[in-house]
Every structure is written in C-alpha cells, then in structure tokens.
Amino acid sequence: MPLIALAIACLLAITLGYVGMCAASPFGTCRKCHGFGFAMDTDRKGRPKRGKSCRRCKATGKRIRVGRWLFNRAQRIYREGTH
C-alpha cells in the first residue's frame, strides 16, 4: 500500500508542476526548429546558414504548450456554454 501511495504522490507532484509551468510560461520552444524560427542548413562549403522559416511556429520559435492549449479550449467551451 505505501508503494501505491508514493506513486500517486509522485504523479500528483508532476501534474501540479506541469500545471504551474503552463500557468507561468504558456509558450515553450518549438520542437521542430529548436527555438530558432528557421531550419539550419549548410552551404556548399559546409558552413551553417539560415534555412527555410519554420511552418509549425510561423518563424517565432515559440509554440503553445499542450496543457495550456487544453486549458484555453476548456475555458472557451465553458464561456460559450454559459452565454
């Protein structure tokens, strides 16, 4: 029984930590371009150069976190249902 209680406590701590992070910082770095806003490419000599703009984050380098996206969607549905 104590092992189950410990597992539940750990999951609760992780969940609350993620909720806090989504509330404090709703945007994270883009996973595709790693926050650059564009893909890194190389020229013919092998030197790095700027590639195409990232389509996922629209060249901002930031994406909304999944938890914040779910919270915003739930809030929008609640608002539309009460009016």
JODATA-V391165 format. One record per residue. N is the residue number from 0. SS is DSSP state (helix for helix, strand for strand, loop for the rest). OMEGA is omega in whole degrees, -180 to 180 (999 if undefined). BURIAL is I if it has 24 or more other C-alpha atoms within 12 Angstrom, else O. Layout:
# JODATA-V391165
n:N ss:SS omega:OMEGA burial:BURIAL
n:N ss:SS omega:OMEGA burial:BURIAL
This chain:
# JODATA-V391165
n:0 ss:loop omega:180 burial:O
n:1 ss:helix omega:180 burial:O
n:2 ss:helix omega:178 burial:O
n:3 ss:helix omega:179 burial:O
n:4 ss:helix omega:178 burial:O
n:5 ss:helix omega:179 burial:O
n:6 ss:helix omega:179 burial:O
n:7 ss:helix omega:179 burial:O
n:8 ss:helix omega:179 burial:O
n:9 ss:helix omega:178 burial:O
n:10 ss:helix omega:178 burial:O
n:11 ss:helix omega:179 burial:O
n:12 ss:helix omega:179 burial:O
n:13 ss:helix omega:-180 burial:O
n:14 ss:helix omega:179 burial:O
n:15 ss:helix omega:177 burial:O
n:16 ss:helix omega:179 burial:O
n:17 ss:helix omega:177 burial:O
n:18 ss:helix omega:177 burial:O
n:19 ss:helix omega:179 burial:O
n:20 ss:helix omega:178 burial:O
n:21 ss:helix omega:179 burial:O
n:22 ss:helix omega:-177 burial:O
n:23 ss:helix omega:-178 burial:O
n:24 ss:loop omega:-175 burial:O
n:25 ss:loop omega:-179 burial:O
n:26 ss:strand omega:176 burial:O
n:27 ss:strand omega:179 burial:I
n:28 ss:strand omega:-180 burial:O
n:29 ss:loop omega:-178 burial:I
n:30 ss:loop omega:-178 burial:O
n:31 ss:loop omega:-177 burial:O
n:32 ss:loop omega:179 burial:I
n:33 ss:loop omega:176 burial:O
n:34 ss:loop omega:179 burial:O
n:35 ss:loop omega:-175 burial:I
n:36 ss:loop omega:179 burial:I
n:37 ss:strand omega:178 burial:I
n:38 ss:strand omega:176 burial:I
n:39 ss:strand omega:-179 burial:O
n:40 ss:strand omega:177 burial:O
n:41 ss:strand omega:175 burial:O
n:42 ss:loop omega:-176 burial:O
n:43 ss:loop omega:178 burial:O
n:44 ss:loop omega:178 burial:O
n:45 ss:loop omega:179 burial:O
n:46 ss:loop omega:179 burial:O
n:47 ss:strand omega:177 burial:O
n:48 ss:strand omega:-179 burial:O
n:49 ss:strand omega:178 burial:O
n:50 ss:strand omega:-179 burial:O
n:51 ss:strand omega:175 burial:O
n:52 ss:strand omega:-178 burial:O
n:53 ss:loop omega:180 burial:I
n:54 ss:loop omega:-179 burial:O
n:55 ss:loop omega:-176 burial:O
n:56 ss:loop omega:-179 burial:I
n:57 ss:loop omega:175 burial:O
n:58 ss:loop omega:176 burial:O
n:59 ss:loop omega:-177 burial:O
n:60 ss:loop omega:-178 burial:I
n:61 ss:strand omega:175 burial:I
n:62 ss:strand omega:178 burial:I
n:63 ss:strand omega:-180 burial:I
n:64 ss:loop omega:-177 burial:I
n:65 ss:helix omega:-180 burial:O
n:66 ss:helix omega:179 burial:I
n:67 ss:helix omega:177 burial:O
n:68 ss:helix omega:178 burial:O
n:69 ss:helix omega:178 burial:O
n:70 ss:helix omega:179 burial:O
n:71 ss:helix omega:-180 burial:O
n:72 ss:helix omega:179 burial:O
n:73 ss:helix omega:179 burial:O
n:74 ss:helix omega:179 burial:O
n:75 ss:helix omega:179 burial:O
n:76 ss:helix omega:179 burial:O
n:77 ss:helix omega:180 burial:O
n:78 ss:helix omega:-180 burial:O
n:79 ss:helix omega:-179 burial:O
n:80 ss:helix omega:-177 burial:O
n:81 ss:helix omega:-179 burial:O
n:82 ss:loop omega:999 burial:O
